[in-house]
Amino acid sequence: MKNHVNRVVLIGTGAVGSSYAFALLNQGVTEELVLIDLNKEKSEGDAMDLNHGMPFAPGPTKIWFGDYSDCKDADIVVISAGANQKPGETRLDLVEKNTRIFKGIVEQVMANSFDGIFLVATNPVDILSYAVWKISGFPKERVIGTGTILDTARFRYLLGDYFNVDTRNVHAYIIGEHGDTELPVWSHANIAGSQISHWINQESNYKQEDLEQIFLNVRDAAYHIIERKGATYYGIAMGLVRLTKALLQNENSVLTVSAYLDGEYGQKDVYIGVPAVVNRNGIRQIIHLDLDETEKVKFAHSVKILKQNMEPVFKI
């Protein structure tokens, strides 16, 4: 008989957080979900609304509005609180204000004896993952950012759409900063084991120049969505649920998360999006892709830009 009950604590029930909670319930991933937010009434309303959908869920999930004391028995604390990216803003513009917000959040979580895994979704996610790691004092394996999990999903979707193949059979990664300096790993991109370059050569209506436009659409997707609806939240919520499931079910799945590099890819002391094996203990290992020379240069540039923008973190 199972004794352990999986508990996820969600801090921040804005557009991303509430979308994540809704997707989590729909997929029946956890047995307990605690909502924490400064806007108590809104979060209480979310808990009520979600509970009313329980008869239609795949399994029972206990959902309630709680407080930081609920973190003590949590397996995962998901942080989606913070200032949102506004039209015209880059993710890096959010560094200073969200670093201040995160300091208060993480200190309260740690004051309540949390001993699970932190998942960070707020932007700039790579820098804020680093901040959570520094503030919490946790092992690097147990602080994970969503990294380029959404960028990779966008990449796979657009490639699948272009080649008219199920996106689940497209294997391709976006790595680096979750932002303007991210890069596609074309050298390892394939569909069902066949390199993307082979697909280009097979059909005359497929063109190399179209691939660059596909990447640009991936990189700039958030700007286009924000212009149209003010924020992005469904895609990242689905990515968060996928990551939560991989952790709670000990899947050893490979996902492009924001992970701490300590020599991998020739880089140190930075959180950045790379493929990694994740399981119940957090990040089991980082997958080293043999990048080509162009990709190595672009990845090093992405690291450099992140480090240049990390000054507010070192002040905490």
C-alpha positions, -999 to +999 in steps of 0.1 A: +000+000+000+014+034-010+020+057+020+035+087+003+012+114-011+027+136-038+023+173-030+031+202-053+031+238-039+025+265-065+036+300-056+021+325-079-014+320-094-013+345-122-019+335-158+010+309-159+003+295-124-034+291-129-029+275-164-004+251-148-028+242-120-056+236-146-033+214-167-020+196-137-056+187-126-066+176-161-036+152-163-039+139-128-002+143-121-002+150-084-024+140-054-022+174-036-019+209-050-014+239-027-019+274-041+000+304-026-004+340-037-004+375-023-039+378-039-056+355-014-091+360-028-081+352-063-062+321-053-091+309-031-114+314-060-090+294-082-090+265-057-128+265-055-131+266-093-106+238-098-122+216-072-156+220-090-140+203-120-129+173-100-158+150-112-143+154-147-106+148-137-088+115-144-082+110-107-086+127-073-065+157-065-068+176-032-065+213-040-065+242-015-053+277-009-025+275+016+005+292+030+043+287+033+039+262+061+025+237+035+060+236+019+073+214+047+057+183+032+060+193-004+078+173-030+080+202-055+077+239-050+069+256-083+076+294-085+057+313-112+053+345-092+069+378-103+066+407-127+054+398-162+072+407-195+055+437-210+053+445-247+087+458-259+105+443-228+130+415-230+131+387-204+164+402-192+147+435-184+130+417-155+161+407-137+163+432-109+126+434-099+121+396-099+153+389-081+140+410-052+107+392-053+123+358-053+145+365-023+115+370-001+097+339-015+126+315-012+135+326+023+099+319+034+099+285+017+132+276+034+120+289+068+094+261+067+119+232+063+112+225+026+134+196+014+121+188-021+128+202-056+124+238-067+109+244-102+113+279-115+091+293-143+094+331-139+115+351-164+144+355-168+143+319-158+180+311-161+191+339-138+162+334-114+170+297-112+206+307-102+191+331-076+170+303-061+200+280-059+221+307-042+194+317-017+182+282-008+216+266-005+202+235-022+223+211-043+223+222-079+204+191-089+174+201-069+169+236-084+156+234-120+143+261-143+120+256-172+149+267-194+142+261-231+116+234-226+090+257-243+114+269-270+122+233-279+084+225-280+078+254-303+107+242-325+094+207-327+059+220-335+070+243-363+093+217-378+065+191-377+042+215-393+066+224-420+075+188-429+039+176-422+051+151-396+037+145-361+056+168-338+062+139-314+084+123-340+105+154-344+137+153-323+154+187-321+166+210-293+168+247-286+196+254-260+211+284-243+193+313-227+156+312-227+156+345-247+172+363-275+205+345-276+191+309-276+202+287-305+189+257-325+211+226-325+207+218-362+236+194-361+214+169-341+180+178-354+162+148-369+128+133-378+125+096-370+163+093-370+168+110-404+187+143-403+167+175-412+193+181-440+182+148-456+146+159-456+156+192-472+174+173-500+146+148-506+119+173-516+123+203-539+096+223-520+117+222-488+142+250-486+172+256-464+163+293-460+129+282-446+147+266-416+162+299-405+128+315-406+114+286-385+141+293-358+134+330-359+097+323-353+106+301-324+130+327-308+105+356-313+073+336-305+068+353-271+070+388-286+043+379-312+020+363-286+025+392-261+016+417-288-016+398-295-029+387-261-006+403-235+012+372-221+022+336-229+009+310-205-007+278-220+025+265-236+048+270-206+021+256-183+020+224-204+058+223-203+058+227-165+033+198-161+055+176-184+085+184-161+065+179-129+053+145-142+089+134-151+100+143-116+072+128-096+070+096-117+108+091-117+108+089-155+145+097-163+132+117-192+154+140-212+141+176-212+158+209-221+157+225-186+177+253-171+205+235-152+237+245-134+268+240-155+300+230-137+323+224-166+298+209-190+300+225-224+331+241-212+311+265-190+309+271-152+287+289-127+257+295-148+222+282-152+212+277-188+190+256-210+205+222-219+191+187-223+192+168-190+179+136-176+154+143-148+139+120-123+126+119-087+159+133-074+160+162-098+186+165-125+204+131-128+228+142-155+233+168-182+234+154-217+265+166-236+257+173-273+287+173-296+280+208-310+295+220-343+318+250-342+291+275-350+269+262-323+298+263-298+304+300-305+267+308-302+263+289-270+294+306-254+278+339-264+246+330-247+264+322-215+283+355-217+251+375-221+235+357-191+265+364-169+266+400-179+230+404-167+234+385-134+247+414-113+214+418-093+216+382-082+251+387-067+237+415-046+212+393-028 
